Amino acid sequence: MAEVLKTIAHPVRLEIIELLESSGTMGVTDLQQKLKIEQSLLSHHLTKMKDKGILCSERNGKNLYYSIALKNIESIFDCMGKCKIV
């Protein structure tokens, strides 16, 4: 669990997860346009999260689509949202 939290503790990665939570599945090009970051930087973040089992990907022709693999990630965010920062 600590490795998952450490991996998602980056603003861009949190944005990616939020986009995928609302959309279900998104292609790399769509993510890049929404986030307004370089493709190489996006690929770095996606690979890190995929390696930790947070995301999964599926290739359709030349396009790569990502979705959330760790289904309890929403529960983690709900729990974190209920915590009070002191």
N, C-alpha and C positions, 0 to 999 in steps of 0.2 A: 504494500500500500504506500509506503514512504517513497518508493521509486516512482510510482504513478503520480503522486502529489508533486514531487520534485520536477518531474517532466512537464506537467501542465502549469507549473508556476512561472509562466512567461506570458506577457500580455498578448503576443501574437498567437500563441497556442491556445490561450483561453478564447480568443476571438474565433479561431478555427472551430473549436468545439461548439461554441454558441451558434455559429453558422450551420454546422452539421446537425445540431440538435433541432434547429428550426426547419431545415431543408431535407433532412434524411440522408441524401447522397448528393455530392457535388463533384464536378470535374475540377481538375487543377486550374484550368483557364478561368472558370467561374470564381473559384476561390481567390485567384490572383487579382481579378478585377474588383472583387468586393473589398479585399484587404489593401489593395494598392501597394503591393510590395513586389520586389523582383522575383522571378520564377525560381532562381537558384536558392534564394532565402526561404521561399515557401516550401520547396522540395526538402530542404534541410529539416524544417520543422515537422513536415509530414512524415519523413523517414524516422525521425526520433520517436514520434508518437506511435507509429506503426511498429517499430522495434520493441516498444514496451507493451504492445497489445492493446493500446488505447483506440487505435484506428485500424480499419482493414481497407484493402483496396481491391478494385476489380478493373481489369482492362477490357475495353470494348474497342477493338480496332487499334487506332493510335492513341485513343484517349484513355486516361486513367481516372477512375472515380473513387472517392473516399467516403467512408461512412464510419460511424462510431461502432467499435467492436465491443468495448467495455460497457455493457448495458447498465451497470450500476453507477456509471459516471454521473447521471442525473441525480441519484440519491446523494452522492458525495457533494454536489453543488448545492442541493437543498439543505443539507446539514450545515455546510459552510455558511450559507446565507442566513441561517438562524442564529449563528454565533454572534455575540456582541464583541466589538472591538473596544478594548478598554484603554 
